[in-house]
Amino acid sequence: MKVPNEVVTAGRNSIFETGSKMMINGQYLDAIQLFDEAIGIIPYHARAWYAKGECLLYLKQYEKSIICFDNALRFDPGYQEAGFRENPGFPKELENLKRLVVHLNESVKIEPNNAELLYNRGVMMRVLGKINEALDSFEQVIKIKPDSFDAWSYKGGLLGIAGWHERDPLLPRVVVPQQLNDAIKAYDQALKIKRDQVALLNSGVVMVRAGQRNHALKSFDEAIRMSPEYGDAWVQKGVLLVKMKKREEADKCFERALQINPEYFMYYGTYIEEYRPSPLTWD
């Protein structure tokens, strides 16, 4: 599949990239406007949600920043923004982040059964990369509110997706099978509470890692039926079909994602090409 020139051009001039440059230059309010525009085009745009949260953190608008980080990490449980760290203003952001976590910890001590506080603490622990602490917070939420769809979804993402990129590169990237099974069970529980395309997609991602390809394909298909314009689901389905040696079907999925929005190539182009190898290299 040859990428059209207009797609490449759209990627180079992406709204998100322009907003990112403004953020690095300290133009936080202008950057937020562009991130909002990017989110308007791709509602599940984890990078834009996360970057908007960072801008709001700089501006000390803590409650709004939590909402943005929450959206980013629900849409992509494995997402961890490594960019902007060269920004001279990053120490200030980190200071604000730690101040917010301290505040949440103190609030939880006063109201240990406040599910909203525990949930928010879980979100921010995940932002800090503290997977175990985040998982503990969401499990406490589940004890208080067993019907919390979001908490069950977060648990599934933390167990099955988050933290993979944070592993020691010298160690084999192996996840205990039981951990993946627990992640799938958590998503199953969430989906019993509410059928949701994002949870279906992420559950499918875990299933792929657990070797349950047919179940994963059904999960991606249901996500697409619920939201035909959900480009992420088309991309993940395409990746899975490549692994199942169904190249023609996979290409149709990748092309559909780009039809939904050419800027998907900016976010997934390398990812797509990585999973579209020669048939001779298929596993």
C-alpha positions as CSV (number, residue, x, y, z in Angstrom):
1,M,0.0,0.0,0.0
2,K,1.7,3.2,-1.2
3,V,1.1,6.2,1.1
4,P,-0.4,9.1,-0.8
5,N,1.6,12.3,-0.8
6,E,-1.3,14.2,0.7
7,V,-1.2,11.8,3.6
8,V,2.5,12.4,4.2
9,T,2.0,16.1,4.0
10,A,-0.9,16.0,6.4
11,G,1.3,14.2,8.9
12,R,4.1,16.6,8.6
13,N,1.8,19.6,9.2
14,S,-0.3,17.9,11.8
15,I,-2.3,20.0,14.3
16,F,-0.9,17.9,17.1
17,E,2.8,18.6,16.1
18,T,2.1,22.3,15.9
19,G,0.5,22.2,19.4
20,S,3.5,20.3,20.7
21,K,5.9,22.9,19.5
22,M,3.8,25.6,21.1
23,M,3.9,23.6,24.4
24,I,7.6,23.3,24.3
25,N,7.8,27.1,23.7
26,G,5.6,27.7,26.8
27,Q,2.6,28.8,24.8
28,Y,0.3,26.5,26.9
29,L,-3.1,28.1,26.2
30,D,-2.5,28.2,22.4
31,A,-1.3,24.6,22.6
32,I,-4.4,23.5,24.4
33,Q,-6.6,25.0,21.6
34,L,-4.7,22.9,19.1
35,F,-4.8,19.8,21.2
36,D,-8.6,20.3,21.5
37,E,-8.8,20.6,17.7
38,A,-6.8,17.3,17.3
39,I,-9.1,15.6,19.8
40,G,-12.1,16.9,17.9
41,I,-10.8,15.1,14.8
42,I,-9.6,11.9,16.6
43,P,-11.5,11.6,19.9
44,Y,-9.4,8.7,21.0
45,H,-6.1,10.6,20.5
46,A,-4.2,9.6,23.6
47,R,-1.1,11.7,22.8
48,A,-3.3,14.9,22.5
49,W,-5.2,14.2,25.7
50,Y,-1.9,13.5,27.5
51,A,-0.2,16.7,26.2
52,K,-3.3,18.8,27.1
53,G,-3.0,17.3,30.6
54,E,0.6,18.4,30.7
55,C,-0.3,21.9,29.7
56,L,-3.0,22.1,32.3
57,L,-0.5,20.8,34.9
58,Y,1.9,23.7,34.0
59,L,-1.0,26.1,34.5
60,K,-1.9,24.4,37.9
61,Q,-5.4,23.5,36.7
62,Y,-5.1,20.2,38.5
63,E,-8.6,18.8,38.3
64,K,-8.8,19.4,34.5
65,S,-5.4,17.8,34.1
66,I,-6.5,14.7,35.8
67,I,-9.4,14.4,33.4
68,C,-7.1,14.6,30.5
69,F,-4.6,12.1,31.8
70,D,-7.5,9.8,32.6
71,N,-8.8,9.9,29.0
72,A,-5.3,9.4,27.6
73,L,-4.6,6.3,29.7
74,R,-8.1,4.8,29.3
75,F,-7.8,5.1,25.5
76,D,-4.2,3.7,25.5
77,P,-3.3,1.9,28.8
78,G,0.3,1.4,27.6
79,Y,0.8,5.1,26.7
80,Q,3.7,6.9,28.4
81,E,4.7,10.2,27.0
82,A,8.5,10.4,26.9
83,G,8.5,13.6,24.9
84,F,8.8,17.2,26.3
85,R,11.3,16.0,28.9
86,E,13.9,18.2,27.2
87,N,11.6,21.2,27.8
88,P,13.3,23.6,30.3
89,G,9.9,23.8,32.0
90,F,9.6,20.1,32.8
91,P,11.0,20.3,36.4
92,K,8.2,22.7,37.1
93,E,5.7,20.2,35.7
94,L,7.2,17.4,37.7
95,E,7.0,19.5,40.8
96,N,3.4,20.3,40.2
97,L,2.7,16.6,39.5
98,K,4.3,15.5,42.8
99,R,2.5,18.3,44.7
100,L,-0.8,17.0,43.3
101,V,0.0,13.4,44.3
102,V,0.9,14.5,47.8
103,H,-2.4,16.3,48.0
104,L,-4.4,13.3,46.8
105,N,-2.5,11.0,49.3
106,E,-3.4,13.4,52.2
107,S,-7.0,13.6,51.1
108,V,-7.3,9.8,50.9
109,K,-6.0,9.5,54.5
110,I,-8.8,11.8,55.6
111,E,-11.4,10.0,53.4
112,P,-10.1,6.4,52.9
113,N,-13.4,5.3,51.4
114,N,-13.8,8.1,48.9
115,A,-13.8,6.2,45.6
116,E,-13.3,9.4,43.5
117,L,-10.1,10.4,45.4
118,L,-8.8,6.8,45.1
119,Y,-9.5,6.8,41.4
120,N,-7.8,10.1,40.8
121,R,-4.8,9.0,42.8
122,G,-4.6,5.8,40.7
123,V,-4.6,7.9,37.5
124,M,-1.8,10.1,38.8
125,M,0.3,7.2,40.0
126,R,0.0,5.8,36.5
127,V,1.2,9.1,35.1
128,L,4.2,8.8,37.4
129,G,4.8,5.3,36.1
130,K,4.1,3.7,39.5
131,I,2.2,0.7,38.2
132,N,1.8,-1.2,41.4
133,E,0.6,1.8,43.4
134,A,-1.9,2.7,40.6
135,L,-3.2,-0.9,40.6
136,D,-3.6,-0.8,44.4
137,S,-5.7,2.4,44.1
138,F,-8.0,1.0,41.5
139,E,-8.5,-2.3,43.4
140,Q,-9.5,-0.2,46.4
141,V,-12.0,1.6,44.2
142,I,-13.4,-1.8,43.1
143,K,-13.9,-2.9,46.7
144,I,-15.9,0.3,47.4
145,K,-17.7,0.3,44.0
146,P,-17.8,-3.2,42.5
147,D,-19.7,-1.8,39.5
148,S,-17.1,0.8,38.5
149,F,-16.5,0.2,34.8
150,D,-13.6,2.6,34.7
151,A,-11.8,1.0,37.6
152,W,-12.1,-2.5,36.1
153,S,-10.9,-1.2,32.8
154,Y,-7.9,0.4,34.4
155,K,-7.1,-2.8,36.2
156,G,-7.2,-4.7,32.9
157,G,-4.9,-2.2,31.3
158,L,-2.4,-2.1,34.1
159,L,-2.1,-5.9,34.3
160,G,-2.1,-6.6,30.5
161,I,-0.7,-3.6,28.7
162,A,0.9,-0.9,30.9
163,G,4.5,-1.2,32.1
164,W,5.8,-3.3,29.2
165,H,7.9,-0.4,27.9
166,E,9.3,0.2,31.4
167,R,10.9,-3.2,31.7
168,D,14.6,-3.6,31.9
169,P,15.7,-3.9,28.2
170,L,18.3,-6.5,29.2
171,L,15.6,-8.9,30.5
172,P,13.3,-11.0,28.3
173,R,9.9,-9.3,27.7
174,V,7.8,-11.9,29.3
175,V,4.6,-11.4,31.2
176,V,3.4,-14.2,33.5
177,P,0.4,-15.8,31.7
178,Q,-1.7,-15.6,34.8
179,Q,-1.2,-11.8,34.8
180,L,-2.6,-11.7,31.2
181,N,-5.5,-14.0,32.2
182,D,-6.3,-11.7,35.1
183,A,-6.2,-8.7,32.8
184,I,-8.7,-10.4,30.4
185,K,-11.0,-11.2,33.4
186,A,-10.9,-7.6,34.5
187,Y,-11.9,-6.4,31.0
188,D,-14.6,-9.1,30.9
189,Q,-16.0,-7.7,34.2
190,A,-15.9,-4.2,32.9
191,L,-17.7,-5.2,29.7
192,K,-20.4,-6.9,31.8
193,I,-21.1,-3.6,33.3
194,K,-21.0,-1.7,30.0
195,R,-20.2,-2.6,26.4
196,D,-17.6,-0.1,25.3
197,Q,-15.5,0.1,22.2
198,V,-12.4,1.2,23.9
199,A,-12.5,-1.6,26.5
200,L,-13.2,-4.1,23.7
201,L,-10.2,-2.8,21.8
202,N,-7.8,-3.0,24.8
203,S,-9.2,-6.4,25.8
204,G,-8.4,-7.5,22.3
205,V,-4.8,-6.2,22.6
206,V,-4.3,-8.3,25.8
207,M,-5.9,-11.4,24.1
208,V,-3.4,-11.1,21.2
209,R,-0.5,-11.1,23.8
210,A,-2.1,-14.1,25.5
211,G,-2.2,-15.9,22.1
212,Q,-6.0,-15.8,21.9
213,R,-6.1,-14.5,18.4
214,N,-9.6,-15.6,17.4
215,H,-11.1,-14.1,20.5
216,A,-9.2,-10.9,19.9
217,L,-10.5,-10.6,16.4
218,K,-14.1,-10.9,17.6
219,S,-13.3,-8.2,20.2
220,F,-11.9,-5.8,17.5
221,D,-14.9,-6.6,15.2
222,E,-17.4,-5.7,17.9
223,A,-15.5,-2.5,18.7
224,I,-15.7,-1.6,15.0
225,R,-19.4,-2.4,14.8
226,M,-20.1,-0.1,17.8
227,S,-17.9,2.7,16.3
228,P,-17.2,2.3,12.6
229,E,-15.0,5.4,12.7
230,Y,-12.7,4.0,15.4
231,G,-9.5,4.1,13.5
232,D,-7.4,2.5,16.4
233,A,-9.6,-0.6,16.1
234,W,-9.0,-0.9,12.4
235,V,-5.3,-0.6,12.9
236,Q,-5.2,-3.2,15.6
237,K,-7.3,-5.5,13.6
238,G,-4.9,-5.0,10.7
239,V,-1.9,-5.9,12.8
240,L,-3.6,-9.0,14.1
241,L,-4.6,-10.1,10.5
242,V,-1.0,-9.7,9.5
243,K,0.0,-12.1,12.3
244,M,-2.7,-14.5,11.1
245,K,-1.1,-14.2,7.6
246,K,-4.1,-12.5,6.0
247,R,-2.4,-9.7,4.3
248,E,-5.1,-8.6,1.9
249,E,-7.6,-8.3,4.7
250,A,-5.0,-6.5,6.8
251,D,-4.3,-3.9,4.1
252,K,-8.0,-3.1,3.8
253,C,-8.0,-2.4,7.6
254,F,-5.0,-0.1,7.3
255,E,-6.5,1.7,4.3
256,R,-9.8,2.1,6.2
257,A,-8.0,3.8,9.1
258,L,-6.3,6.2,6.7
259,Q,-9.7,6.9,5.0
260,I,-11.1,7.8,8.4
261,N,-8.3,10.3,8.9
262,P,-5.1,10.7,6.8
263,E,-3.3,11.9,10.0
264,Y,-3.5,8.3,11.3
265,F,-0.4,7.7,9.2
266,M,1.4,10.3,11.4
267,Y,0.6,8.3,14.5
268,Y,0.6,4.8,13.1
269,G,2.6,4.9,9.8
270,T,5.7,3.3,11.2
271,Y,3.6,0.9,13.2
272,I,1.7,-0.1,10.1
273,E,4.8,-0.6,8.0
274,E,6.4,-2.7,10.8
275,Y,3.5,-5.1,10.6
276,R,3.3,-5.2,6.8
277,P,6.5,-7.2,6.1
278,S,7.2,-9.5,3.2
279,P,5.3,-12.8,3.4
280,L,8.7,-14.5,3.7
281,T,9.2,-12.8,7.1
282,W,5.8,-13.7,8.5
283,D,5.9,-15.8,11.7
